[in-house]
Amino acid sequence: MDLVDAISSTERVSSPVALSEVKPAFRRKFSSVYDVLRHAVFDEATLRQVLQTHLPADCQRIGGYEVYVLDATFLERAEAKTLADRRCLRQGADAAVQYGHKYSWLVRMVELGTSWVAPMDIDRISSQQTDIQVGISQIKRLSSQTEKAIVADGSYGNAKFLRQLVGLVGVSALVRLRHNRTLFERPTPEMQKPRGCKRKHGAAFRLNLPPRPPERQVEQVLADGRTLRIQAWQDLHLKDLASQTGMVLRLELFRPDGSACYKRPTFVFWTGDPTLDLLALAGMYLWRFGIEHAFRFLKQQLGLNRCRSTHLSSLKRWMWCCLLAYWQLLLLRHSLNLVRPAWYPQRHNSDRCVTTPRLVQRNAGWIFSQLGTPACAPKRSGKGLGRPQGYHPAPREHFRTVLTRRQRAAQASAAA
């Protein structure tokens, strides 16, 4: 608990052991940081259940759906040759190669217009797993009592991900599609053969060249003068998932002079209620970007990638400590008397100023001093005996970087 308080209240986390100097939040010696990350025991299943039970009561919904965002982030460890299961990763076709681990995050979006999220689950994606496999297991651990919308980027816009959601009760997906993707209509009765298997696909539907006008269309003028246009086509399905039909949305943003703000429109696929308001669906997908702000805050302020341990268990516990520290800031965001710097927007009369995670972190130390901590006070343990005389630890095992089949083939062809 002292470690989580120190993460929440420090200015910027440079390393786990540096948190031992954060007083009075951390009351123990620096060696206890290594001990708790290496040997602490906590039940992840119980912790996930506690997080679902104690969600903030003011978490907003869109169209009656609880909005969850699924995404993955890197933990770069280029020089850690003694770290097991280190992979060769690349964020995009033009991105630089990175070496390290990948973690899947599932978060609940909290409040529109802010970057607040409620992290619900975190899990490492091993070299034997894919982002979709780990993400589906995280979604299945959620409660099935409410309607949920899982929003994800283009990495999850495929049949492998959507097929796993078909049998889940109360779960709908809003995923991004490539602009040059081809979907299919439902087959018409006259297209059916008199004998043999029934046809699964109708006419082809190319996203970058729609063969028919949209069934629904809406435009909205934003506060900055730009215009958001949304077009929707229903009863479409992916080639490898004919049993799952949904609605395709095309999102375009135009400047006041009528020119497009972006080179290509954005296409998303919705598997839920087809009568839902198009503006609500667009707002649901745009809300997804809040997880990117959360990742930036976790990495820059809470030190998500600052643990340099070579033990997988230590890295996993550090990730959970950062998650719990963020949760503390989330629960404290409505605390009164938050001291705002002079250059921050000030509150005037009944005006509502947005409370950011950084602002709450600045005041967390003072709030913790008023609330106290449930953690027990440290006990005197005396002077350690140290290593026995003549003891020489064995050298650590070195691991090779795990490569995919395609990467091994490219490496072999380059060597030839």
Buried (B, 14 or more C-beta within 10 A) or exposed (E): EBBBBBBBBBEEBEEBBBBBEBEEBBBBEEEBBBEBBEEEEEEBEEBBEEBBEEBBEEBBBBBEBBBBBBBBBBBEBEEBBBBBBBBBBEEEEEEEEBBBBBBBBBBBBBBBEBBBBBBBBBBBBBBEBBBBBBBBBBBEBBEEEEBBBBBBBBBBBBBEBBBBBEEBEBBBBBBBBEBEBEBBBBBEEEEEEEEEEEEEBBEEBEBEEEEEEBEBEBEEEEEEEEBBBBBBBBBBBBEEBBEBBBBBBBBBBBEEEEEEEEEEBBBBBBBBBBEBBBBBBBBBBBBBEBBBBBBEBBBEBBBBBBBBBBBBEBBBBBBBBBBBBBBBBBEBBEBEEBEBEEEBEEEEEEEEEEBBBEBBBBBBBBBBEEEEBEEEEEEEEEEEEEEEEEEEEEEEEEBEBBBEEEBEEEEEEEEE
